[in-house]
Amino acid sequence: MDKFTRLTGVAAPLFRANVDTDAIIPSREMKRVSKEGLGEGMFADWRYSDVAARVENPDFVLNRLGYRKAPILLAGPNFGCGSSREHAVWALQDYGIRCVIAPSFGAIFQSNCVRNGILPLVLPEPAVAALATADRPQTLTIDLAAQTVRVPDGTELPFTIAPADKEMLLEGLDAIGITLKRLPAIQDFEGGYRARYPWLFF
């Protein structure tokens, strides 16, 4: 997956609480045999006034001037709750979203984001709400190494992230890739274990 180091882009406000994975991508939009194209079905019930004909709803934020193809999403509390479907993250990724900023996330969704190169960034609810209710598109700069979000007035908002999640995103590695970085240590352990307990390997 692509490394996440630093991202500058427009943040689209979708400040609703408890947006579940079925809202992010309805089950009928998950019939593809690959991840490609899932972005078309992202938020389908909200993006389209006629889902079957793909007629855009002009009131939906990602269809409005200034927010199309925004790489950052400003979301409400408990974003990505509901089922464990990884398609929700794949749809965001296919659309081009690299970071979701919210006060909190569904636990499985948050883990799926990291493992697919999307940064699930937690900020206090008042800070997210202030950005989401601005009267014009907000361009943010996210520096993962420094763990800061720079807002248009130059203020930098700090955020925390688990060290393992940060490592995966910065290096563009999934859980298997991170494990393979430690392959020499694993092999040393296995060799020593086999030498100590040879009867286990007959």
C-alpha positions in Angstrom: 0.0 0.0 0.0 1.1 3.6 -0.4 3.0 5.3 2.4 1.3 8.0 4.4 3.8 10.7 5.4 2.4 14.1 4.8 -0.9 15.1 3.2 -2.2 18.6 2.1 -5.7 18.8 0.8 -9.3 20.0 1.2 -11.3 18.5 4.0 -14.9 17.7 3.2 -17.3 18.0 6.1 -19.6 15.1 6.8 -20.1 15.8 10.5 -22.8 13.2 11.3 -22.6 10.9 14.3 -22.7 7.1 14.0 -22.2 6.8 10.3 -22.1 3.0 9.9 -20.4 0.9 7.3 -23.7 0.3 5.5 -24.0 4.0 4.9 -20.4 4.2 3.7 -21.1 1.5 1.2 -24.5 -0.2 1.0 -24.4 -4.0 0.5 -25.8 -3.8 -3.0 -22.7 -1.8 -4.0 -20.4 -4.7 -3.0 -20.9 -7.0 -6.0 -17.6 -6.3 -7.7 -14.9 -8.9 -7.9 -12.1 -6.5 -7.1 -11.6 -3.3 -5.0 -11.5 -1.2 -8.1 -14.7 0.9 -8.7 -16.0 0.6 -5.2 -15.6 4.4 -4.8 -18.5 4.8 -7.2 -20.8 3.2 -4.6 -19.4 5.1 -1.6 -22.2 6.9 0.3 -24.4 5.9 -2.7 -27.7 6.6 -0.8 -26.6 10.1 0.0 -24.5 11.0 -3.1 -27.3 10.1 -5.7 -30.8 11.3 -5.9 -31.4 8.3 -8.2 -29.0 5.6 -7.2 -29.7 3.3 -10.2 -29.2 6.0 -12.7 -26.3 7.6 -10.7 -28.0 11.0 -10.7 -26.0 13.2 -8.3 -27.7 14.8 -5.3 -26.4 18.4 -5.5 -26.8 18.8 -1.7 -24.4 16.1 -0.8 -21.0 17.6 0.2 -18.8 15.6 -2.2 -20.9 16.7 -5.1 -20.4 20.4 -4.3 -17.9 22.8 -5.8 -14.7 22.9 -3.9 -15.2 19.5 -2.2 -15.1 17.0 -5.2 -12.4 14.5 -4.8 -11.4 15.9 -1.4 -8.7 13.6 0.1 -9.7 14.3 3.7 -13.1 13.7 5.3 -14.3 15.4 8.5 -16.6 13.1 10.3 -18.7 12.9 13.4 -18.3 10.6 16.5 -18.3 6.8 16.1 -17.6 7.0 12.3 -17.4 3.5 10.7 -19.5 1.7 13.3 -21.6 -1.3 12.5 -20.3 -4.3 10.5 -16.7 -5.3 10.0 -17.0 -5.0 6.2 -13.6 -4.0 4.8 -15.4 -2.8 1.6 -16.2 0.5 3.5 -12.5 1.3 3.7 -11.8 0.1 0.2 -14.6 2.4 -1.2 -13.0 5.4 0.6 -9.6 4.5 -0.7 -10.9 3.9 -4.3 -12.6 7.4 -4.2 -9.3 9.0 -3.1 -9.8 9.6 0.6 -6.5 9.2 2.5 -7.5 10.5 5.9 -10.7 10.6 8.0 -10.7 13.0 10.9 -13.3 12.3 13.6 -13.7 12.4 17.4 -13.9 8.6 17.5 -14.2 5.5 15.2 -15.7 2.1 15.1 -12.8 -0.1 16.4 -12.8 -2.6 13.5 -13.2 0.2 10.9 -10.3 2.1 12.5 -8.1 -1.0 12.3 -9.1 -1.6 8.6 -8.2 1.9 7.7 -4.6 1.6 9.0 -4.2 -1.7 7.2 -5.3 -0.1 3.9 -3.3 3.1 4.0 -5.9 5.5 5.3 -5.1 7.5 8.4 -8.0 7.5 11.0 -7.1 10.7 12.8 -8.7 11.4 16.2 -9.2 15.0 17.3 -11.5 16.4 20.0 -15.1 16.8 18.9 -15.1 20.7 19.3 -12.0 20.9 17.0 -13.6 18.7 14.3 -16.9 20.5 14.6 -15.2 23.9 14.1 -13.5 22.7 11.0 -16.6 21.1 9.6 -18.8 24.2 10.1 -16.5 26.6 8.4 -18.1 28.7 5.7 -15.6 27.7 3.0 -13.5 24.7 2.1 -10.7 24.2 4.5 -7.2 23.1 3.3 -5.4 21.1 6.0 -1.9 19.7 6.2 -1.4 16.5 8.0 2.1 15.5 9.1 2.1 12.0 10.4 5.7 11.9 11.6 5.1 15.1 13.7 1.5 14.0 14.5 0.1 17.4 13.8 -2.7 18.9 11.7 -2.1 22.4 10.4 -5.3 24.4 9.9 -5.7 27.5 7.6 -4.8 30.0 10.3 -1.5 28.3 10.9 -2.4 26.6 14.1 -1.1 23.1 14.6 -3.4 20.6 16.3 -1.6 17.6 17.8 -3.0 14.1 17.7 -2.0 10.7 19.0 -1.7 7.4 17.2 -0.6 4.0 18.3 3.1 3.5 17.5 2.4 0.3 15.5 -0.3 2.0 13.4 2.0 4.9 12.8 4.8 2.6 11.7 2.5 0.7 9.3 1.3 3.9 7.7 4.6 5.7 7.4 6.3 2.7 5.8 3.3 1.6 3.7 3.3 -1.9 5.2 0.5 -4.1 6.2 0.6 -6.4 9.3 2.5 -9.1 7.3 5.0 -6.6 6.0 5.7 -5.3 9.5 6.2 -8.9 10.7 8.6 -9.7 7.9 10.8 -6.7 8.9 11.6 -8.8 12.0 12.3 -12.0 10.0 15.9 -12.4 11.2 14.8 -12.3 14.8 12.0 -14.7 14.1 14.4 -17.1 12.3 16.9 -16.8 15.2 14.2 -17.8 17.6 13.0 -20.7 15.5 16.6 -22.0 15.1 17.2 -21.8 18.8 13.8 -23.4 19.7 14.5 -26.2 17.2 17.9 -26.8 18.8 16.5 -26.9 22.3 13.5 -29.1 21.5 14.5 -31.2 18.5 12.0 -34.0 19.3 9.1 -31.6 18.5 10.1 -31.5 14.9 10.2 -35.2 14.0 
